[in-house]
Amino acid sequence: MNDIASRFTTILGRLCAAVGAFMAAQARGPQLVWLGTQAFSPIIQPNRATPLPPETWTLLTHRLARLAHRFRTLFARYQAGTLPTPRPPRAQAARPRPPVLRLPGKTGWIGARIANAAPCAGSIEQLLHNEPQMRDFVTQAPQAGRLLRPLARMLGVTVPDWLRLPPRPKPAPRFSPLALGRGEPKGGSAANPQPTPDRPLPPNIRAAARAWKKYDR
């Protein structure tokens, strides 16, 4: 089958192979350079990315394998017409969590360390931008977007507009008595309303006004 799930799984398999080859080279250590009878280690470039522990790369391979399995399962349900109903995000109370190993959050951190990951990133970008079936799939199964967006961020792939999350609404500005009289329109604004009989000035503002009148005399 040459569907997007098979192509996606193949790309992630090549990416896992690139990660495995990088881990093997990292375990062997730096290659020595022999000059006559003396051996020297190569000089580390100043702009080279900071090395990561082997546990991070192991976590990445497990994450990629799980991502491929979930994408393949979700696409099979999409083809069978048995997609689950997306659940709305739930607000979770902040609670302390034990320290756990996490993947870096910087955009394109895989490509900055593994040169062989560039072809995989290009294949993922082509699949997102040039495959109409992928857009139809994500439109009907928004759960797939939660799998594709983190992968695109790790590889430094530009996501199309239909895959981007909508911008978060900005919180309503709070009323501040100190903002009164700072160039607001005559009628006031929703964040800085003018005083009315049912909304008098705060006591501190009234006290400051009385003190100013006495001083002005």
SVG drawing of the C-alpha trace seen along z (x, -y; Angstrom):
<svg xmlns="http://www.w3.org/2000/svg" viewBox="-26 -80 82 82">
<polyline fill="none" stroke="black" stroke-width="0.4" points="0.0,0.0 1.3,-3.4 -0.9,-5.5 0.3,-8.3 0.5,-6.0 2.9,-3.6 5.0,-6.5 5.0,-8.2 6.1,-5.0 8.9,-4.4 10.2,-8.0 10.2,-7.5 12.0,-4.2 14.8,-5.9 14.9,-8.6 15.2,-6.0 18.0,-4.3 19.8,-7.7 19.5,-8.1 20.8,-4.6 23.9,-5.3 24.5,-8.5 24.3,-6.8 26.8,-4.2 29.2,-6.8 28.8,-8.7 29.5,-5.6 32.8,-5.0 33.9,-8.5 35.8,-11.0 37.9,-9.7 41.7,-10.3 43.8,-12.1 47.3,-10.6 50.2,-12.9 53.3,-10.7 53.4,-8.8 51.1,-11.1 47.3,-11.0 45.2,-14.1 41.5,-14.5 39.6,-16.7 38.9,-20.2 35.3,-20.8 33.8,-23.6 32.4,-26.5 29.1,-26.6 28.5,-22.9 25.3,-21.9 25.7,-20.7 26.0,-16.9 23.0,-15.1 23.2,-12.0 22.4,-8.6 19.2,-8.4 17.8,-11.3 18.4,-9.5 16.8,-6.3 13.8,-8.3 13.6,-9.8 13.6,-6.4 10.9,-5.2 8.9,-8.3 9.2,-8.0 8.2,-4.3 5.1,-5.2 4.3,-8.1 4.4,-5.9 2.2,-3.2 -0.4,-5.8 -0.5,-7.5 -0.9,-4.1 -3.7,-3.1 -5.5,-6.4 -5.3,-6.3 -6.7,-2.7 -9.7,-3.9 -10.0,-6.9 -10.2,-4.6 -12.7,-2.3 -14.9,-5.3 -14.6,-4.5 -12.7,-7.6 -13.2,-8.5 -14.7,-11.8 -12.0,-14.3 -12.1,-15.2 -11.9,-18.9 -8.8,-19.8 -9.2,-19.6 -7.9,-22.2 -5.5,-20.5 -4.6,-21.8 -1.0,-22.6 0.7,-20.1 4.4,-19.2 5.7,-16.5 8.8,-14.4 11.7,-15.3 11.6,-13.2 13.8,-13.0 12.4,-15.3 13.3,-15.9 14.7,-19.3 12.1,-21.9 14.2,-23.9 13.0,-23.9 15.1,-21.7 17.2,-20.3 17.5,-16.9 18.9,-18.3 21.3,-20.4 23.0,-17.2 22.3,-14.6 23.2,-15.5 21.5,-12.3 18.2,-13.5 17.9,-16.2 16.4,-13.8 13.8,-12.6 12.9,-16.2 12.5,-17.0 10.3,-13.9 8.0,-15.0 7.8,-18.5 6.9,-17.2 4.2,-15.0 2.7,-17.9 2.7,-20.4 2.2,-18.4 -0.1,-15.6 -3.9,-16.5 -4.8,-13.2 -2.8,-14.3 -4.8,-17.5 -8.1,-15.6 -7.0,-13.1 -6.0,-15.8 -9.2,-17.7 -11.3,-14.7 -8.9,-13.4 -7.5,-16.4 -5.8,-13.9 -3.2,-13.4 -2.2,-17.1 -1.0,-16.4 1.4,-13.9 2.6,-15.9 3.2,-19.3 5.8,-18.0 7.6,-16.0 7.7,-19.0 9.1,-21.2 11.8,-18.7 12.9,-18.4 12.6,-22.1 9.9,-21.6 7.6,-24.5 4.0,-23.4 1.2,-24.5 -1.5,-26.9 -4.1,-24.1 -1.9,-22.4 -1.3,-25.4 -3.1,-25.8 -5.4,-28.9 -3.9,-31.7 -4.8,-31.7 -7.2,-34.5 -5.5,-37.3 -6.7,-37.8 -9.0,-40.7 -7.0,-43.7 -7.6,-44.6 -8.9,-47.9 -6.2,-50.1 -7.0,-53.4 -3.6,-54.7 -4.4,-54.5 -7.1,-57.2 -6.4,-60.3 -3.6,-58.8 -4.8,-59.9 -8.0,-57.8 -10.8,-58.8 -13.4,-61.1 -16.0,-58.3 -13.5,-56.0 -12.9,-52.4 -13.9,-48.9 -10.7,-48.4 -10.8,-52.0 -14.5,-53.1 -15.4,-56.6 -16.9,-57.0 -20.7,-56.9 -23.1,-57.1 -23.1,-53.3 -19.4,-53.1 -17.7,-55.9 -14.1,-56.7 -12.0,-54.6 -11.4,-56.1 -7.7,-56.7 -8.4,-58.7 -11.0,-60.8 -8.6,-61.5 -5.9,-62.5 -8.3,-64.8 -9.3,-66.6 -5.6,-67.0 -4.9,-68.5 -7.7,-71.0 -6.4,-72.2 -2.9,-72.5 -4.1,-74.4 -5.7,-77.1"/>
</svg>
